[in-house]
Amino acid sequence: QAFDTGRCDSFTTDLSQAAGLRTRMQDPSAVGALPEVISKEPLGPVVRQGDDTWFNIVKWSFNAMLNAEELGLTSANVDKMKAESTDPNVKRLLGLDGPKGKGLDLSDDWAYQIVKQVGNYGEAYERNVGKDSP
């Protein structure tokens, strides 16, 4: 509140909290973030303790989104990549080759469905806390 009303000039917090706070400011467009990152506070998914099946699904879904971004897979190009890619890493991630969804009690195309419906990690990040977020 002190920052938003001009009683202080700056504040520091982790990037995701700063992005969330910015949306509630009187004039969000007047608030900027410095480009330097001075610390890392990685955020990740959490689940209730004792639900190992759900933990594994959440963990591997998160990993699939990260891998999709590294491989250049997006919600816009995943159908084309699924049909045309010869990269074994892409084929494995999309459930065409190698281990499939059985180990997680999921369909073989579980990672494809995540990328198609939600996007890769970068897409989800930008939409929720990045440049495309409110």
N, C-alpha and C positions, 0 to 999 in steps of 0.2 A: 504494500500500500504506500509506503514511503517513497519508493521509486516511482510508482504510477502517479503520485501527486506532486512529484518534483522536489520532495524533501531530501532525496539523496540522488547522486548522479549515476550510480551503477550498482550492480549486485552480481554475485556469482552463484552458480548452481550447475548441476549436470545438464547437458544439452537437451534431453527430453523434457525435463521439468521446465527449463527456460522456455522451450517451445510451447508447452502447455500454458504457462503463465502469460506468455505474450498474447495468446488468444483472448485472454480476459482483461487486457489492458484497455484503458479508455480510448487510446489511439494506437492499435497494434502496428500500423505502418510507420509510426515514429520511433519504434524500438528496433534496435539492431543488435547483432551479436558480433563479437570480435572473431576474426578468422582463426586465431590461435587456440588450439586445444591444449589446456594446461594440465589435464588429468584425464583418466579414463575411468568411467563407472559403467562397465558393460551391463546391459539389461538383457534378461533372457526370460523365457517362459518358465513358469513354476506350476507345479501340480500338487495335489494333496499327497502327503506321505502315505505309503502303503499301497498305492494303486500303480503297481509296476507296469501293467499293460498300458495304461494311459500315459504314464511317464515315457515309455519307449516310443509310443506314437507321436507324442509332442516333440520329443528330442529329435527323432528322425525326420519329422515334418520340418522342423527348424533347419536341420542340416540340409534337407532337400532344397529348401528355398535359398540357402547360402550357395550350395553347389550349382543351382540353376543360374544364379547371377554370375558366378565365376565362369560358367560355360556359355554365357551369352543367351540363355533361354529367357524369354519373356512371355507374358500372357498373349502378346501380339504375334509372336513367331513360333510358339511351341508346336502348333499343328504342322507347320512347314518343317520344322526341325525333326519332328517325330516321323514324318513321311520321308524325308530326304537325307538326314544326317548319317554319315558313315562313322562318326566319332564313337568309339566304344563307350566312352564315359557318358555321352548323351543317351545312347541306346540303353545303357544300364540304368541310368537315372529315370528314364521314361518307362521302364518296365518291359523293354523289348528284348533285352539280353540279360544274362546273369541272374542273380538272386531277384526274386520278385516280392510281392507283398505278403506271401504266406507266413513268413516269420513274424509279421506284425498283425496277423489276422486281417489284412487289408487286401483289396483287389490289386492285381498286378500293375494297374495304371495309377496307383495312389499318388505318386509324385507328379505325374502328368496332370492329374486333376487339381492338385494344389497350384501348380504353375498356371494352368489355364484359368482357374477360377479366382485365385488370390494374387498371383504374380510371384516373381522371385523376391528375395529379401529386399533388394533396393527399391523395387516397385512398392512394396508394402510400406517400407520406411518412408519414402517420399510422400506417399498418400496420407500417412497417419501422423508423422512428426516432422517431415521434411518440407521441401519447397512447395509441394502441392497440397499441403495441409492448411487448414484454416489458421 
